[in-house]
Amino acid sequence: MKKRGQFFLIAALIIISIIMGFNTVYNSASANKPDIKATKLAETIKYEATQVINSGYMNNKKDQILNNINSLIKSYAQSNPDVEINIIEEDSDNTFSHKVFQDNKPNQPDIKVGTISKGNNKITVTLSPGLSYTFDNTAAVHDLYVIVKKEGNDERFIAAR
């Protein structure tokens, strides 16, 4: 009799574990690797544009700075057709300009109307509802802020520098 009771006990445990196994839910999520192209591109553009600004001031060619930056950004937009490059410039008279460069647009950049607010050594740029970026305001004579957006595969990568 004892062996028969053990058999039924083990059989009951096996049946209970099978039923519990059916009730278990396994959740899994897969994520694509982050695309660092936008980040690297924003860093490179910021560095190159800063060099253009410094060169313009060092060589006393301040009037050519904006044209040189525009041609630099246009070349980056042409070599990276899948990204949108936003440039926010602040001149020495504290005026802002916001330009958007894309390869699929005409030669002239789009002048975007966004909200740019300044205060507490911060500059907040609002491109659209829900898309605002805050930058530290430096004491530089000519500041430049870069926002690179790359969309694809139902994902959006944004890098702000």
JOJO-V901654 format. One record per residue. RES is the residue in one letter. PHI is phi in whole degrees, 0 to 359 (none if undefined). D_CENTER is the distance of its C-alpha to the mean C-alpha in Angstrom with 1 decimal. Layout:
BEGIN
res->RES phi->PHI d_center->D_CENTER
res->RES phi->PHI d_center->D_CENTER
END
This chain:
BEGIN
res->M phi->none d_center->72.4
res->K phi->296 d_center->70.0
res->K phi->290 d_center->68.4
res->R phi->293 d_center->68.1
res->G phi->294 d_center->66.3
res->Q phi->296 d_center->63.8
res->F phi->299 d_center->63.1
res->F phi->293 d_center->62.3
res->L phi->293 d_center->60.1
res->I phi->293 d_center->58.0
res->A phi->297 d_center->57.8
res->A phi->294 d_center->56.6
res->L phi->296 d_center->53.9
res->I phi->294 d_center->52.7
res->I phi->296 d_center->52.7
res->I phi->296 d_center->50.8
res->S phi->293 d_center->48.1
res->I phi->293 d_center->47.7
res->I phi->296 d_center->47.3
res->M phi->295 d_center->44.8
res->G phi->295 d_center->42.9
res->F phi->291 d_center->42.6
res->N phi->277 d_center->41.2
res->T phi->283 d_center->38.4
res->V phi->248 d_center->34.9
res->Y phi->254 d_center->32.4
res->N phi->255 d_center->28.7
res->S phi->215 d_center->26.2
res->A phi->223 d_center->22.5
res->S phi->244 d_center->20.8
res->A phi->232 d_center->17.1
res->N phi->288 d_center->15.6
res->K phi->295 d_center->14.5
res->P phi->295 d_center->10.8
res->D phi->273 d_center->9.7
res->I phi->270 d_center->9.3
res->K phi->299 d_center->9.6
res->A phi->296 d_center->6.2
res->T phi->295 d_center->6.6
res->K phi->296 d_center->10.2
res->L phi->295 d_center->10.1
res->A phi->297 d_center->8.4
res->E phi->296 d_center->11.1
res->T phi->294 d_center->13.7
res->I phi->297 d_center->13.4
res->K phi->300 d_center->13.6
res->Y phi->296 d_center->16.6
res->E phi->296 d_center->18.3
res->A phi->293 d_center->18.1
res->T phi->297 d_center->19.5
res->Q phi->295 d_center->22.2
res->V phi->296 d_center->23.0
res->I phi->296 d_center->23.4
res->N phi->299 d_center->25.5
res->S phi->297 d_center->27.6
res->G phi->296 d_center->28.3
res->Y phi->285 d_center->29.6
res->M phi->291 d_center->31.5
res->N phi->265 d_center->33.2
res->N phi->55 d_center->33.8
res->K phi->238 d_center->32.0
res->K phi->296 d_center->29.9
res->D phi->289 d_center->30.5
res->Q phi->263 d_center->28.8
res->I phi->300 d_center->25.5
res->L phi->297 d_center->23.7
res->N phi->295 d_center->25.2
res->N phi->292 d_center->24.1
res->I phi->294 d_center->20.5
res->N phi->300 d_center->20.5
res->S phi->291 d_center->22.1
res->L phi->297 d_center->19.8
res->I phi->291 d_center->16.7
res->K phi->299 d_center->18.8
res->S phi->293 d_center->19.6
res->Y phi->294 d_center->16.0
res->A phi->294 d_center->15.4
res->Q phi->289 d_center->18.7
res->S phi->277 d_center->18.1
res->N phi->230 d_center->14.7
res->P phi->290 d_center->15.7
res->D phi->267 d_center->13.2
res->V phi->238 d_center->10.2
res->E phi->246 d_center->10.1
res->I phi->251 d_center->10.1
res->N phi->255 d_center->10.7
res->I phi->241 d_center->13.1
res->I phi->243 d_center->14.8
res->E phi->247 d_center->18.0
res->E phi->238 d_center->20.7
res->D phi->275 d_center->24.2
res->S phi->294 d_center->27.0
res->D phi->267 d_center->28.4
res->N phi->61 d_center->25.4
res->T phi->259 d_center->24.5
res->F phi->251 d_center->20.9
res->S phi->227 d_center->19.8
res->H phi->233 d_center->16.7
res->K phi->234 d_center->16.3
res->V phi->241 d_center->14.3
res->F phi->246 d_center->15.0
res->Q phi->218 d_center->15.2
res->D phi->291 d_center->17.9
res->N phi->276 d_center->19.5
res->K phi->257 d_center->20.3
res->P phi->297 d_center->23.4
res->N phi->298 d_center->23.7
res->Q phi->278 d_center->23.0
res->P phi->287 d_center->19.5
res->D phi->285 d_center->19.2
res->I phi->269 d_center->19.8
res->K phi->268 d_center->17.8
res->V phi->259 d_center->19.5
res->G phi->229 d_center->17.3
res->T phi->259 d_center->18.3
res->I phi->237 d_center->18.0
res->S phi->241 d_center->20.0
res->K phi->233 d_center->21.2
res->G phi->176 d_center->23.1
res->N phi->54 d_center->23.7
res->N phi->58 d_center->22.0
res->K phi->229 d_center->18.7
res->I phi->239 d_center->17.0
res->T phi->249 d_center->15.2
res->V phi->249 d_center->13.6
res->T phi->249 d_center->13.8
res->L phi->277 d_center->12.7
res->S phi->202 d_center->14.3
res->P phi->304 d_center->15.9
res->G phi->91 d_center->13.7
res->L phi->239 d_center->10.6
res->S phi->232 d_center->11.3
res->Y phi->228 d_center->9.9
res->T phi->245 d_center->12.6
res->F phi->240 d_center->13.4
res->D phi->284 d_center->16.6
res->N phi->270 d_center->19.2
res->T phi->269 d_center->21.1
res->A phi->269 d_center->24.6
res->A phi->290 d_center->23.9
res->V phi->288 d_center->25.7
res->H phi->225 d_center->22.8
res->D phi->267 d_center->19.3
res->L phi->221 d_center->16.2
res->Y phi->237 d_center->12.6
res->V phi->238 d_center->9.8
res->I phi->232 d_center->6.6
res->V phi->247 d_center->5.6
res->K phi->243 d_center->5.3
res->K phi->230 d_center->7.3
res->E phi->240 d_center->9.7
res->G phi->169 d_center->12.8
res->N phi->53 d_center->15.2
res->D phi->59 d_center->14.5
res->E phi->228 d_center->11.0
res->R phi->230 d_center->7.6
res->F phi->249 d_center->4.6
res->I phi->230 d_center->1.2
res->A phi->234 d_center->2.6
res->A phi->240 d_center->5.7
res->R phi->226 d_center->9.0
END
